[in-house]
Amino acid sequence: MLQLETPTGYVLTVTDTIRDVSAGNYLRFSQACSREAGLGSDMRDANSHLRRIGMFQGAKKYDAATEEWNNLMLCLNNLESGESTKAEALATVVISIAQPADSTLEGKPVITGADVLATGLTQQQLEETLDAVKKNFSVN
């Protein structure tokens, strides 16, 4: 386990082994790392979906247009998730957040990227911790 104290007094306990991560959180971790690496939707993807919807509707291929509509909605959902993908990835491996006495952050059963960012974690702490976790999670 890694202990990480933020400048604002929070202490995050982060697992450094895949054995402590639930399957659901490991899936969220993998998805966030993929988005961080640039895999996923961008505005070009959204424009491509819109063009294909128009093309399929013009050809009266309504089933294909409906499928593209679904793909567009998934794309837009990914684009609007304004959370830091690094923070979201780290959130999946945070076991607990110990709060300073004057904190208003309430504990949650599922820790989100927003919760991680609310601790005042620095970008350097975020990147170094996430890199350490990724190294320990890689298949050797």
OpenMM code with the backbone's topology and positions (N, CA, C; nanometers):
from openmm import Vec3, app, unit

residues = "MET LEU GLN LEU GLU THR PRO THR GLY TYR VAL LEU THR VAL THR ASP THR ILE ARG ASP VAL SER ALA GLY ASN TYR LEU ARG PHE SER GLN ALA CYS SER ARG GLU ALA GLY LEU GLY SER ASP MET ARG ASP ALA ASN SER HIS LEU ARG ARG ILE GLY MET PHE GLN GLY ALA LYS LYS TYR ASP ALA ALA THR GLU GLU TRP ASN ASN LEU MET LEU CYS LEU ASN ASN LEU GLU SER GLY GLU SER THR LYS ALA GLU ALA LEU ALA THR VAL VAL ILE SER ILE ALA GLN PRO ALA ASP SER THR LEU GLU GLY LYS PRO VAL ILE THR GLY ALA ASP VAL LEU ALA THR GLY LEU THR GLN GLN GLN LEU GLU GLU THR LEU ASP ALA VAL LYS LYS ASN PHE SER VAL ASN".split()
positions = [
    Vec3(0.0842, -0.1176, 0.0000),
    Vec3(0.0000, 0.0000, 0.0000),
    Vec3(0.0889, 0.1242, 0.0000),
    Vec3(0.0429, 0.2241, -0.0711),
    Vec3(0.1123, 0.3521, -0.0759),
    Vec3(0.0339, 0.4534, 0.0063),
    Vec3(0.1029, 0.5317, 0.0851),
    Vec3(0.0411, 0.6403, 0.1612),
    Vec3(0.0830, 0.7707, 0.0947),
    Vec3(-0.0121, 0.8561, 0.0674),
    Vec3(0.0137, 0.9801, -0.0040),
    Vec3(-0.0515, 1.0948, 0.0712),
    Vec3(0.0296, 1.1858, 0.1240),
    Vec3(-0.0254, 1.3017, 0.1943),
    Vec3(-0.0281, 1.4203, 0.0997),
    Vec3(-0.1441, 1.4841, 0.0898),
    Vec3(-0.1589, 1.5991, 0.0009),
    Vec3(-0.1212, 1.7273, 0.0743),
    Vec3(-0.0949, 1.8349, 0.0014),
    Vec3(-0.0605, 1.9619, 0.0656),
    Vec3(-0.1696, 2.0158, 0.1575),
    Vec3(-0.2941, 1.9721, 0.1359),
    Vec3(-0.4041, 2.0218, 0.2184),
    Vec3(-0.4338, 1.9328, 0.3380),
    Vec3(-0.3521, 1.8286, 0.3603),
    Vec3(-0.3668, 1.7472, 0.4804),
    Vec3(-0.4406, 1.6167, 0.4644),
    Vec3(-0.4911, 1.5863, 0.3470),
    Vec3(-0.5555, 1.4577, 0.3253),
    Vec3(-0.4488, 1.3498, 0.3122),
    Vec3(-0.4840, 1.2293, 0.3507),
    Vec3(-0.3944, 1.1154, 0.3311),
    Vec3(-0.4712, 1.0111, 0.2505),
    Vec3(-0.4189, 0.9805, 0.1326),
    Vec3(-0.4796, 0.8798, 0.0470),
    Vec3(-0.4035, 0.7501, 0.0643),
    Vec3(-0.4755, 0.6419, 0.0830),
    Vec3(-0.4159, 0.5092, 0.0855),
    Vec3(-0.4490, 0.4450, -0.0484),
    Vec3(-0.3420, 0.4085, -0.1210),
    Vec3(-0.3556, 0.3568, -0.2562),
    Vec3(-0.2983, 0.2164, -0.2595),
    Vec3(-0.3706, 0.1254, -0.3219),
    Vec3(-0.3182, -0.0094, -0.3361),
    Vec3(-0.2076, -0.0100, -0.4405),
    Vec3(-0.1110, -0.0948, -0.4204),
    Vec3(-0.0048, -0.1065, -0.5194),
    Vec3(0.0011, -0.2487, -0.5746),
    Vec3(-0.1083, -0.3203, -0.5564),
    Vec3(-0.1145, -0.4563, -0.6094),
    Vec3(-0.2524, -0.4822, -0.6672),
    Vec3(-0.2552, -0.5535, -0.7755),
    Vec3(-0.3809, -0.5859, -0.8422),
    Vec3(-0.4686, -0.6766, -0.7554),
    Vec3(-0.4074, -0.7439, -0.6589),
    Vec3(-0.4822, -0.8371, -0.5734),
    Vec3(-0.5860, -0.7679, -0.4860),
    Vec3(-0.5668, -0.6375, -0.4579),
    Vec3(-0.6583, -0.5642, -0.3708),
    Vec3(-0.7679, -0.4891, -0.4455),
    Vec3(-0.7674, -0.4952, -0.5793),
    Vec3(-0.8609, -0.4164, -0.6589),
    Vec3(-0.9760, -0.5043, -0.7056),
    Vec3(-1.0978, -0.4542, -0.6866),
    Vec3(-1.2140, -0.5300, -0.7343),
    Vec3(-1.2113, -0.5345, -0.8874),
    Vec3(-1.2807, -0.6305, -0.9427),
    Vec3(-1.2859, -0.6434, -1.0883),
    Vec3(-1.3479, -0.5182, -1.1512),
    Vec3(-1.4498, -0.4633, -1.0862),
    Vec3(-1.5143, -0.3423, -1.1368),
    Vec3(-1.4194, -0.2232, -1.1385),
    Vec3(-1.3443, -0.2074, -1.0294),
    Vec3(-1.2494, -0.0969, -1.0252),
    Vec3(-1.1339, -0.1177, -1.1225),
    Vec3(-1.0934, -0.2424, -1.1435),
    Vec3(-0.9870, -0.2668, -1.2396),
    Vec3(-1.0341, -0.2313, -1.3807),
    Vec3(-1.1607, -0.2601, -1.4107),
    Vec3(-1.2170, -0.2215, -1.5398),
    Vec3(-1.2164, -0.0696, -1.5531),
    Vec3(-1.2630, 0.0026, -1.4488),
    Vec3(-1.2611, 0.1501, -1.4516),
    Vec3(-1.1185, 0.2010, -1.4663),
    Vec3(-1.0226, 0.1382, -1.3980),
    Vec3(-0.8815, 0.1770, -1.4068),
    Vec3(-0.8324, 0.1623, -1.5511),
    Vec3(-0.8609, 0.0491, -1.6126),
    Vec3(-0.8173, 0.0236, -1.7499),
    Vec3(-0.8810, 0.1222, -1.8473),
    Vec3(-1.0098, 0.1493, -1.8291),
    Vec3(-1.0784, 0.2439, -1.9173),
    Vec3(-1.0207, 0.3843, -1.9031),
    Vec3(-0.9947, 0.4276, -1.7802),
    Vec3(-0.9394, 0.5621, -1.7582),
    Vec3(-0.7980, 0.5719, -1.8148),
    Vec3(-0.7192, 0.4676, -1.7981),
    Vec3(-0.5837, 0.4683, -1.8541),
    Vec3(-0.5883, 0.4716, -2.0063),
    Vec3(-0.6852, 0.4045, -2.0652),
    Vec3(-0.7000, 0.4071, -2.2111),
    Vec3(-0.7353, 0.5474, -2.2587),
    Vec3(-0.8293, 0.6127, -2.1882),
    Vec3(-0.8654, 0.7500, -2.2257),
    Vec3(-0.7467, 0.8434, -2.2084),
    Vec3(-0.6704, 0.8241, -2.1007),
    Vec3(-0.5527, 0.9069, -2.0761),
    Vec3(-0.4500, 0.8905, -2.1878),
    Vec3(-0.4411, 0.7704, -2.2424),
    Vec3(-0.3450, 0.7427, -2.3502),
    Vec3(-0.3956, 0.7923, -2.4858),
    Vec3(-0.5140, 0.8507, -2.4876),
    Vec3(-0.5657, 0.9061, -2.6119),
    Vec3(-0.6577, 0.8143, -2.6883),
    Vec3(-0.6912, 0.7003, -2.6303),
    Vec3(-0.7844, 0.6094, -2.6964),
    Vec3(-0.9251, 0.6483, -2.6534),
    Vec3(-1.0077, 0.6752, -2.7469),
    Vec3(-1.1438, 0.7142, -2.7126),
    Vec3(-1.1908, 0.8273, -2.8011),
    Vec3(-1.2967, 0.8902, -2.7610),
    Vec3(-1.3653, 0.9875, -2.8447),
    Vec3(-1.3003, 1.1243, -2.8415),
    Vec3(-1.3092, 1.1916, -2.9549),
    Vec3(-1.2759, 1.3332, -2.9621),
    Vec3(-1.3781, 1.3980, -3.0557),
    Vec3(-1.3659, 1.5270, -3.0789),
    Vec3(-1.4654, 1.5961, -3.1610),
    Vec3(-1.4674, 1.5426, -3.3040),
    Vec3(-1.3531, 1.4991, -3.3543),
    Vec3(-1.3487, 1.4415, -3.4891),
    Vec3(-1.4376, 1.3177, -3.4952),
    Vec3(-1.4344, 1.2368, -3.3891),
    Vec3(-1.5202, 1.1183, -3.3845),
    Vec3(-1.6674, 1.1578, -3.3874),
    Vec3(-1.7035, 1.2602, -3.3101),
    Vec3(-1.8430, 1.3049, -3.3066),
    Vec3(-1.8870, 1.3513, -3.4449),
    Vec3(-1.8028, 1.4276, -3.5130),
    Vec3(-1.8366, 1.4733, -3.6477),
    Vec3(-1.8529, 1.3560, -3.7438),
    Vec3(-1.7678, 1.2561, -3.7305),
    Vec3(-1.7766, 1.1376, -3.8175),
    Vec3(-1.9084, 1.0639, -3.7952),
    Vec3(-1.9495, 1.0521, -3.6696),
    Vec3(-2.0772, 0.9857, -3.6403),
    Vec3(-2.1924, 1.0635, -3.7025),
    Vec3(-2.1895, 1.1955, -3.6912),
    Vec3(-2.2962, 1.2774, -3.7497),
    Vec3(-2.3014, 1.2616, -3.9017),
    Vec3(-2.1861, 1.2587, -3.9667),
    Vec3(-2.1825, 1.2407, -4.1115),
    Vec3(-2.2407, 1.1041, -4.1506),
    Vec3(-2.2040, 1.0011, -4.0756),
    Vec3(-2.2553, 0.8673, -4.1077),
    Vec3(-2.4059, 0.8587, -4.0848),
    Vec3(-2.4554, 0.9248, -3.9802),
    Vec3(-2.6006, 0.9255, -3.9573),
    Vec3(-2.6707, 0.9848, -4.0796),
    Vec3(-2.6211, 1.0982, -4.1271),
    Vec3(-2.6806, 1.1609, -4.2459),
    Vec3(-2.6719, 1.0718, -4.3687),
    Vec3(-2.5586, 1.0072, -4.3878),
    Vec3(-2.5397, 0.9191, -4.5020),
    Vec3(-2.6384, 0.8015, -4.4961),
    Vec3(-2.6499, 0.7400, -4.3778),
    Vec3(-2.7404, 0.6258, -4.3643),
    Vec3(-2.8865, 0.6671, -4.3799),
    Vec3(-2.9232, 0.7829, -4.3265),
    Vec3(-3.0624, 0.8275, -4.3429),
    Vec3(-3.0927, 0.8566, -4.4895),
    Vec3(-2.9955, 0.9195, -4.5599),
    Vec3(-3.0154, 0.9469, -4.7023),
    Vec3(-3.0321, 0.8205, -4.7833),
    Vec3(-2.9663, 0.7141, -4.7418),
    Vec3(-2.9771, 0.5848, -4.8115),
    Vec3(-3.0911, 0.5005, -4.7561),
    Vec3(-3.1694, 0.5573, -4.6661),
    Vec3(-3.2829, 0.4887, -4.6021),
    Vec3(-3.2402, 0.3621, -4.5280),
    Vec3(-3.1221, 0.3662, -4.4725),
    Vec3(-3.0708, 0.2553, -4.3899),
    Vec3(-3.0882, 0.2971, -4.2432),
    Vec3(-3.2128, 0.2889, -4.1989),
    Vec3(-3.2482, 0.3442, -4.0688),
    Vec3(-3.1897, 0.2648, -3.9523),
    Vec3(-3.1746, 0.1337, -3.9680),
    Vec3(-3.1129, 0.0545, -3.8608),
    Vec3(-2.9676, 0.0973, -3.8400),
    Vec3(-2.8957, 0.1178, -3.9501),
    Vec3(-2.7565, 0.1624, -3.9405),
    Vec3(-2.7488, 0.3039, -3.8823),
    Vec3(-2.8444, 0.3899, -3.9201),
    Vec3(-2.8477, 0.5267, -3.8659),
    Vec3(-2.8736, 0.5234, -3.7156),
    Vec3(-2.9618, 0.4343, -3.6724),
    Vec3(-2.9906, 0.4201, -3.5291),
    Vec3(-2.8673, 0.3719, -3.4538),
    Vec3(-2.7941, 0.2790, -3.5123),
    Vec3(-2.6709, 0.2306, -3.4497),
    Vec3(-2.5680, 0.3427, -3.4396),
    Vec3(-2.5564, 0.4229, -3.5444),
    Vec3(-2.4635, 0.5368, -3.5408),
    Vec3(-2.5071, 0.6390, -3.4364),
    Vec3(-2.6372, 0.6573, -3.4202),
    Vec3(-2.6889, 0.7489, -3.3182),
    Vec3(-2.6428, 0.7028, -3.1801),
    Vec3(-2.6534, 0.5731, -3.1556),
    Vec3(-2.6078, 0.5168, -3.0279),
    Vec3(-2.4578, 0.5422, -3.0102),
    Vec3(-2.3793, 0.5196, -3.1168),
    Vec3(-2.2354, 0.5449, -3.1099),
    Vec3(-2.2058, 0.6921, -3.0823),
    Vec3(-2.2837, 0.7803, -3.1438),
    Vec3(-2.2672, 0.9240, -3.1194),
    Vec3(-2.2948, 0.9572, -2.9731),
    Vec3(-2.3999, 0.8990, -2.9161),
    Vec3(-2.4331, 0.9263, -2.7758),
    Vec3(-2.3215, 0.8785, -2.6830),
    Vec3(-2.2645, 0.7607, -2.7107),
    Vec3(-2.1522, 0.7114, -2.6307),
    Vec3(-2.0318, 0.8046, -2.6436),
    Vec3(-2.0066, 0.8498, -2.7648),
    Vec3(-1.8962, 0.9419, -2.7906),
    Vec3(-1.9150, 1.0717, -2.7118),
    Vec3(-2.0331, 1.1300, -2.7194),
    Vec3(-2.0592, 1.2561, -2.6490),
    Vec3(-2.0531, 1.2379, -2.4978),
    Vec3(-2.0984, 1.1232, -2.4495),
    Vec3(-2.0896, 1.0940, -2.3068),
    Vec3(-1.9440, 1.0934, -2.2610),
    Vec3(-1.8558, 1.0318, -2.3415),
    Vec3(-1.7135, 1.0318, -2.3079),
    Vec3(-1.6558, 1.1721, -2.3117),
    Vec3(-1.6966, 1.2521, -2.4086),
    Vec3(-1.6432, 1.3871, -2.4217),
    Vec3(-1.6856, 1.4784, -2.3071),
    Vec3(-1.8070, 1.4594, -2.2575),
    Vec3(-1.8572, 1.5513, -2.1557),
    Vec3(-1.8178, 1.5144, -2.0142),
    Vec3(-1.7532, 1.3968, -1.9964),
    Vec3(-1.7176, 1.3565, -1.8616),
    Vec3(-1.6069, 1.4454, -1.8097),
    Vec3(-1.6080, 1.5591, -1.7826),
    Vec3(-1.5002, 1.6528, -1.7566),
    Vec3(-1.3990, 1.6152, -1.6515),
    Vec3(-1.3985, 1.4930, -1.6009),
    Vec3(-1.3001, 1.4562, -1.4990),
    Vec3(-1.1648, 1.4292, -1.5603),
    Vec3(-1.0635, 1.4584, -1.4822),
    Vec3(-0.9281, 1.4231, -1.5215),
    Vec3(-0.9192, 1.2718, -1.5316),
    Vec3(-0.8735, 1.2219, -1.6448),
    Vec3(-0.8641, 1.0774, -1.6595),
    Vec3(-0.7594, 1.0195, -1.5653),
    Vec3(-0.6542, 1.0963, -1.5370),
    Vec3(-0.5539, 1.0482, -1.4419),
    Vec3(-0.6146, 1.0377, -1.3027),
    Vec3(-0.6930, 1.1374, -1.2649),
    Vec3(-0.7572, 1.1339, -1.1335),
    Vec3(-0.8584, 1.0211, -1.1260),
    Vec3(-0.9308, 0.9983, -1.2346),
    Vec3(-1.0284, 0.8893, -1.2372),
    Vec3(-0.9577, 0.7549, -1.2254),
    Vec3(-0.8449, 0.7401, -1.2952),
    Vec3(-0.7692, 0.6147, -1.2867),
    Vec3(-0.7182, 0.5935, -1.1449),
    Vec3(-0.6643, 0.6989, -1.0842),
    Vec3(-0.6129, 0.6862, -0.9477),
    Vec3(-0.7262, 0.6564, -0.8501),
    Vec3(-0.8422, 0.7160, -0.8724),
    Vec3(-0.9560, 0.6950, -0.7822),
    Vec3(-0.9942, 0.5473, -0.7718),
    Vec3(-0.9730, 0.4725, -0.8776),
    Vec3(-1.0123, 0.3314, -0.8769),
    Vec3(-0.9236, 0.2466, -0.7876),
    Vec3(-0.8054, 0.2964, -0.7524),
    Vec3(-0.7136, 0.2193, -0.6684),
    Vec3(-0.6938, 0.2828, -0.5309),
    Vec3(-0.7672, 0.3913, -0.5023),
    Vec3(-0.7638, 0.4525, -0.3694),
    Vec3(-0.8510, 0.3693, -0.2764),
    Vec3(-0.7913, 0.3232, -0.1697),
    Vec3(-0.8645, 0.2412, -0.0734),
    Vec3(-0.9381, 0.3296, 0.0262),
    Vec3(-0.8728, 0.4381, 0.0679),
    Vec3(-0.9379, 0.5287, 0.1621),
    Vec3(-0.8769, 0.6675, 0.1513),
    Vec3(-0.9553, 0.7647, 0.1971),
    Vec3(-0.9085, 0.9023, 0.2069),
    Vec3(-0.9295, 0.9461, 0.3510),
    Vec3(-0.8183, 0.9654, 0.4231),
    Vec3(-0.8272, 1.0177, 0.5599),
    Vec3(-0.8322, 1.1695, 0.5494),
    Vec3(-0.9270, 1.2269, 0.6201),
    Vec3(-0.9534, 1.3696, 0.6065),
    Vec3(-0.8946, 1.4485, 0.7222),
    Vec3(-0.8477, 1.5704, 0.6944),
    Vec3(-0.8080, 1.6563, 0.8059),
    Vec3(-0.9320, 1.6931, 0.8881),
    Vec3(-0.9102, 1.7378, 1.0097),
    Vec3(-1.0213, 1.7645, 1.1018),
    Vec3(-1.1211, 1.8655, 1.0466),
    Vec3(-1.0754, 1.9629, 0.9683),
    Vec3(-1.1666, 2.0668, 0.9199),
    Vec3(-1.2256, 2.0362, 0.7822),
    Vec3(-1.2186, 1.9111, 0.7403),
    Vec3(-1.2640, 1.8743, 0.6062),
    Vec3(-1.4151, 1.8651, 0.5981),
    Vec3(-1.4669, 1.8981, 0.4800),
    Vec3(-1.6095, 1.8796, 0.4540),
    Vec3(-1.6334, 1.7677, 0.3535),
    Vec3(-1.5259, 1.7048, 0.3053),
    Vec3(-1.5391, 1.5933, 0.2114),
    Vec3(-1.5903, 1.4718, 0.2876),
    Vec3(-1.7027, 1.4200, 0.2434),
    Vec3(-1.7599, 1.3030, 0.3095),
    Vec3(-1.7128, 1.1766, 0.2399),
    Vec3(-1.6895, 1.0703, 0.3177),
    Vec3(-1.6480, 0.9432, 0.2597),
    Vec3(-1.7583, 0.8848, 0.1735),
    Vec3(-1.7214, 0.8176, 0.0683),
    Vec3(-1.8175, 0.7574, -0.0236),
    Vec3(-1.7788, 0.6121, -0.0460),
    Vec3(-1.8764, 0.5264, -0.0742),
    Vec3(-1.8417, 0.3873, -0.1036),
    Vec3(-1.7627, 0.3749, -0.2344),
    Vec3(-1.7867, 0.4645, -0.3307),
    Vec3(-1.7114, 0.4667, -0.4553),
    Vec3(-1.6406, 0.6009, -0.4635),
    Vec3(-1.5104, 0.5966, -0.4685),
    Vec3(-1.4313, 0.7198, -0.4758),
    Vec3(-1.4158, 0.7558, -0.6230),
    Vec3(-1.4447, 0.8821, -0.6555),
    Vec3(-1.4383, 0.9273, -0.7943),
    Vec3(-1.3138, 1.0134, -0.8162),
    Vec3(-1.2899, 1.0435, -0.9422),
    Vec3(-1.1806, 1.1339, -0.9755),
    Vec3(-1.2004, 1.2701, -0.9120),
    Vec3(-1.3247, 1.3153, -0.9037),
    Vec3(-1.3540, 1.4440, -0.8400),
    Vec3(-1.3166, 1.4414, -0.6916),
    Vec3(-1.3408, 1.3283, -0.6253),
    Vec3(-1.3031, 1.3146, -0.4847),
    Vec3(-1.1518, 1.3250, -0.4692),
    Vec3(-1.0788, 1.2592, -0.5595),
    Vec3(-0.9323, 1.2623, -0.5540),
    Vec3(-0.8834, 1.4055, -0.5731),
    Vec3(-0.9394, 1.4758, -0.6713),
    Vec3(-0.8970, 1.6132, -0.6976),
    Vec3(-0.9332, 1.7070, -0.5824),
    Vec3(-1.0433, 1.6780, -0.5125),
    Vec3(-1.0865, 1.7631, -0.4011),
    Vec3(-0.9913, 1.7569, -0.2824),
    Vec3(-0.9012, 1.6591, -0.2810),
    Vec3(-0.8071, 1.6479, -0.1698),
    Vec3(-0.6920, 1.7473, -0.1794),
    Vec3(-0.6788, 1.8158, -0.2935),
    Vec3(-0.5680, 1.9086, -0.3106),
    Vec3(-0.4411, 1.8410, -0.3597),
    Vec3(-0.4534, 1.7193, -0.4068),
    Vec3(-0.3420, 1.6439, -0.4617),
    Vec3(-0.2737, 1.7259, -0.5707),
    Vec3(-0.1403, 1.7290, -0.5695),
    Vec3(-0.0700, 1.8024, -0.6748),
    Vec3(-0.0626, 1.7178, -0.8011),
    Vec3(-0.0401, 1.7830, -0.9130),
    Vec3(-0.0278, 1.7103, -1.0391),
    Vec3(0.0905, 1.6134, -1.0337),
    Vec3(0.1999, 1.6566, -0.9718),
    Vec3(0.3168, 1.5692, -0.9605),
    Vec3(0.2836, 1.4448, -0.8784),
    Vec3(0.2144, 1.4632, -0.7658),
    Vec3(0.1750, 1.3485, -0.6835),
    Vec3(0.0848, 1.2543, -0.7632),
    Vec3(-0.0087, 1.3124, -0.8348),
    Vec3(-0.1020, 1.2332, -0.9150),
    Vec3(-0.0267, 1.1495, -1.0181),
    Vec3(0.0611, 1.2130, -1.0943),
    Vec3(0.1322, 1.1420, -1.2002),
    Vec3(0.2289, 1.0375, -1.1450),
    Vec3(0.3045, 1.0729, -1.0403),
    Vec3(0.4003, 0.9776, -0.9843),
    Vec3(0.3307, 0.8560, -0.9241),
    Vec3(0.2213, 0.8790, -0.8526),
    Vec3(0.1485, 0.7681, -0.7905),
    Vec3(0.0855, 0.6792, -0.8965),
    Vec3(0.0240, 0.7414, -0.9961),
    Vec3(-0.0382, 0.6631, -1.1024),
    Vec3(0.0676, 0.5829, -1.1776),
    Vec3(0.1835, 0.6401, -1.2038),
    Vec3(0.2914, 0.5663, -1.2705),
    Vec3(0.3362, 0.4462, -1.1871),
    Vec3(0.3477, 0.4655, -1.0554),
    Vec3(0.3880, 0.3548, -0.9672),
    Vec3(0.2856, 0.2425, -0.9704),
    Vec3(0.1577, 0.2790, -0.9680),
    Vec3(0.0519, 0.1779, -0.9714),
    Vec3(0.0541, 0.1039, -1.1045),
    Vec3(0.0686, 0.1771, -1.2138),
    Vec3(0.0716, 0.1130, -1.3461),
    Vec3(0.1867, 0.0128, -1.3565),
    Vec3(0.3027, 0.0492, -1.3030),
    Vec3(0.4170, -0.0419, -1.3079),
    Vec3(0.3876, -0.1702, -1.2325),
    Vec3(0.3233, -0.1578, -1.1176),
    Vec3(0.2917, -0.2765, -1.0377),
    Vec3(0.1790, -0.3594, -1.0988),
    Vec3(0.0949, -0.2980, -1.1799),
    Vec3(-0.0166, -0.3691, -1.2417),
    Vec3(0.0227, -0.4331, -1.3736),
    Vec3(0.1368, -0.3971, -1.4290),
    Vec3(0.1727, -0.4513, -1.5590),
    Vec3(0.2109, -0.5991, -1.5459),
    Vec3(0.1866, -0.6707, -1.6525),
    Vec3(0.2181, -0.8135, -1.6543),
    Vec3(0.3663, -0.8279, -1.6769),
    Vec3(0.4341, -0.9001, -1.5884),
    Vec3(0.5791, -0.9187, -1.6010),
    Vec3(0.6096, -1.0589, -1.6468),
] * unit.nanometer
topology = app.Topology()
chain = topology.addChain("A")
for resn in residues:
    res = topology.addResidue(resn, chain)
    for name in ("N", "CA", "C"):
        topology.addAtom(name, app.Element.getBySymbol(name[0]), res)
